[in-house]
Amino acid sequence: MAQFILPAPPTPSVAIQNSSARFAVRRIFCVGRNYADHAREMGNDPDREPPFFFTKPADAVVDDGVTLPFPLQTENLHHEAELVVAIGTEGTAIAADQALNHIWGYATGNDLTRRDMQAMAKDMRRPWDLSKGFDYSAACGALHPAAEFGHPMRGRITTHVDGALRQDGDIADMIWPVADVIAYLSNSVRLAAGDLIYTGTPAGVGRIERGQSCTIAIDGLSSVTTTYL
């Protein structure tokens, strides 16, 4: 058995609906601009580009119902409501018609973004990793096993901030559906059990202020609420 100089860090994980067990998280991938209306609100043409991806550290994941300190180095924290896919079976170059067989379950997620930091990085033509991959930036509700829940192809997805509706879309409006996202991504990396994929957000992304609570909901899945001090 390997000997470590320092204690091994804890394994990041997310809750599982109706279970005391948890789902260990290996990596977190996120799809950019996967809803046409959101791509347009960010000033991009959704008809011209294949999907692109960015990552968050596995330990950025945070459960439902957590109260957090407001993130460092931002005055413009944004919510992004997303369907989260949890991979249960590894694969490379997965065919789209086989992709759903690699899914363990689904959850509701919030791809939190330091929008001011991201805008500055874009203006300077620099990477914007830290605008996305900061502490507690991947809120995730309880996972629902696909074996019980099935594979959602449509469903209302919403964001409420202090009870006010901000985002209101349908996961059926993804430019690249879940199976295509998995197929495309698996041609770049080997997907494995424990990987999470945040599949993009509809229009209406916006600001969360200090002291506010943000709730993301998707039909049939557990919601995820995050509150900021």
C-alpha positions in Angstrom: 0.0 0.0 0.0 1.3 3.5 -0.9 2.6 5.7 1.8 1.7 9.4 1.6 3.7 12.3 3.1 0.5 14.1 3.9 -3.0 12.7 4.6 -4.8 11.8 1.5 -7.5 14.3 0.7 -11.2 13.2 1.1 -13.0 11.9 -1.9 -15.5 14.4 -3.4 -19.0 13.0 -3.7 -22.6 13.8 -4.2 -25.8 12.5 -2.6 -28.0 9.8 -4.0 -31.7 10.1 -3.8 -33.3 7.8 -1.1 -29.9 6.3 -0.2 -27.3 6.8 2.5 -24.6 5.8 0.0 -22.9 8.5 -2.0 -21.5 8.8 -5.6 -17.7 9.4 -5.7 -16.8 12.1 -8.1 -13.8 11.7 -10.3 -13.9 14.7 -12.7 -16.3 17.4 -13.7 -16.8 18.4 -17.3 -19.1 21.3 -18.4 -20.6 22.0 -21.8 -20.6 25.6 -23.0 -23.3 27.3 -25.0 -25.5 24.2 -25.4 -28.8 26.1 -25.5 -29.4 28.4 -28.5 -31.1 31.2 -26.5 -28.2 31.3 -23.9 -25.6 31.3 -26.7 -27.3 34.3 -28.2 -27.6 36.2 -24.9 -23.9 35.8 -24.5 -23.3 37.2 -28.0 -22.6 34.0 -29.9 -24.1 32.2 -32.9 -25.3 28.8 -31.8 -25.5 27.4 -35.4 -21.8 27.6 -36.1 -19.9 25.6 -33.6 -19.6 22.0 -32.2 -19.8 21.6 -28.4 -16.9 22.8 -26.3 -16.0 21.8 -22.8 -14.3 23.2 -19.7 -13.6 21.6 -16.4 -14.1 22.2 -12.7 -12.1 20.5 -9.9 -13.9 17.5 -8.4 -13.8 19.1 -5.0 -15.8 22.1 -6.3 -18.9 20.0 -5.9 -21.3 21.0 -3.2 -24.6 19.5 -1.9 -28.1 20.9 -1.8 -29.0 23.1 1.1 -25.5 24.4 1.9 -24.8 28.0 3.1 -21.5 29.3 1.7 -19.3 32.4 2.0 -19.6 34.6 -1.0 -16.9 33.6 -3.5 -13.6 35.5 -3.5 -12.6 38.0 -6.3 -16.0 38.6 -7.7 -18.8 41.1 -7.5 -20.8 39.4 -10.2 -21.6 35.8 -9.3 -23.9 34.2 -11.8 -26.2 31.2 -11.6 -26.5 28.7 -14.5 -29.1 26.0 -14.2 -28.0 22.6 -15.7 -28.9 19.0 -16.0 -26.0 16.9 -14.6 -25.2 13.5 -16.0 -23.2 11.0 -13.9 -21.1 8.4 -15.7 -21.2 4.9 -14.4 -19.3 2.9 -17.1 -16.1 3.9 -18.7 -15.6 4.3 -22.5 -13.7 6.0 -25.3 -15.1 6.9 -28.7 -18.6 6.0 -27.5 -21.2 5.9 -30.3 -24.2 8.2 -29.7 -26.6 5.2 -29.9 -24.7 3.5 -27.0 -24.1 6.6 -24.9 -27.0 6.2 -22.6 -25.7 2.8 -21.5 -22.8 4.6 -19.8 -25.0 6.8 -17.6 -25.4 6.0 -13.9 -27.9 8.8 -13.1 -29.0 12.4 -13.4 -29.1 15.4 -11.1 -29.9 19.1 -11.0 -26.9 21.3 -11.0 -25.7 24.9 -10.8 -22.6 25.9 -12.8 -21.7 28.9 -10.7 -19.6 31.5 -12.6 -17.6 34.6 -11.6 -18.8 36.5 -14.6 -16.7 39.6 -14.1 -13.6 37.5 -14.0 -14.7 35.5 -17.0 -15.4 38.7 -19.0 -12.0 40.1 -18.2 -10.2 36.9 -19.2 -12.1 36.9 -22.5 -11.2 40.5 -23.2 -7.5 39.7 -22.6 -7.7 36.5 -24.6 -6.7 34.5 -21.5 -8.0 31.2 -20.2 -11.0 31.6 -17.9 -10.5 28.5 -15.7 -10.7 30.4 -12.4 -14.0 32.1 -13.4 -15.6 28.6 -13.5 -13.4 26.3 -11.4 -13.4 28.0 -8.0 -14.3 26.6 -4.6 -17.9 25.3 -4.3 -18.7 26.3 -7.9 -20.5 23.0 -8.8 -23.7 22.8 -6.8 -25.3 19.4 -7.4 -28.6 18.0 -6.1 -29.1 14.3 -5.2 -28.5 11.9 -8.1 -31.4 9.8 -9.4 -30.3 6.4 -10.7 -31.1 6.0 -14.4 -32.1 2.4 -13.7 -35.1 3.8 -11.7 -35.6 7.3 -13.2 -35.0 6.5 -16.8 -33.4 9.0 -19.3 -35.0 12.4 -19.4 -35.4 13.8 -22.9 -37.5 16.8 -21.8 -38.4 18.6 -18.7 -38.8 22.1 -17.3 -35.6 23.6 -15.9 -35.8 26.7 -13.7 -33.8 29.1 -11.5 -35.3 31.1 -8.7 -33.3 33.6 -6.7 -35.0 34.6 -3.4 -38.2 33.2 -4.9 -38.0 35.3 -8.1 -38.0 33.3 -11.4 -34.8 33.9 -13.4 -34.4 31.0 -15.8 -37.2 29.0 -17.4 -36.4 26.5 -20.1 -36.7 22.9 -21.1 -33.8 20.4 -21.4 -35.3 19.3 -24.7 -33.9 22.5 -26.1 -30.3 21.5 -25.9 -28.4 22.0 -29.1 -26.4 18.8 -28.4 -28.6 16.2 -26.5 -27.0 14.2 -23.7 -26.1 11.2 -25.9 -24.3 13.4 -28.4 -22.5 15.3 -25.7 -21.1 12.0 -24.3 -20.2 10.7 -27.7 -18.4 13.9 -28.6 -16.5 14.2 -25.3 -15.5 10.6 -25.3 -13.5 11.2 -28.5 -11.3 13.6 -26.5 -11.0 11.8 -23.2 -11.7 8.5 -21.6 -14.8 8.8 -19.6 -15.0 6.7 -16.5 -17.2 6.0 -13.5 -17.4 9.0 -11.3 -17.3 11.6 -14.0 -20.0 14.3 -13.9 -21.1 16.3 -17.0 -22.9 19.6 -16.6 -24.8 19.8 -19.9 -25.3 23.6 -20.4 -27.8 26.2 -19.4 -30.8 28.0 -20.9 -31.1 31.7 -21.2 -31.6 34.0 -18.2 -28.3 33.6 -16.4 -27.9 36.4 -13.8 -26.5 37.7 -10.7 -26.7 36.3 -7.1 -26.0 38.9 -4.4 -24.6 38.4 -0.9 -27.4 37.1 1.4 -29.5 35.6 -1.4 -30.5 32.0 -2.0 -30.6 30.3 -5.4 -32.7 27.2 -6.2 -32.3 25.2 -9.4 -35.1 22.7 -10.3 -35.7 20.2 -13.1 -39.0 18.3 -13.5 -38.7 14.9 -11.8 -35.3 15.5 -10.1 -34.4 16.8 -6.7 -33.7 20.6 -6.6 -30.5 22.2 -5.4 -30.4 25.3 -3.3 -27.3 27.3 -2.4 -27.3 30.3 0.0 -24.6 32.9 0.2 -23.5 34.9 3.3 
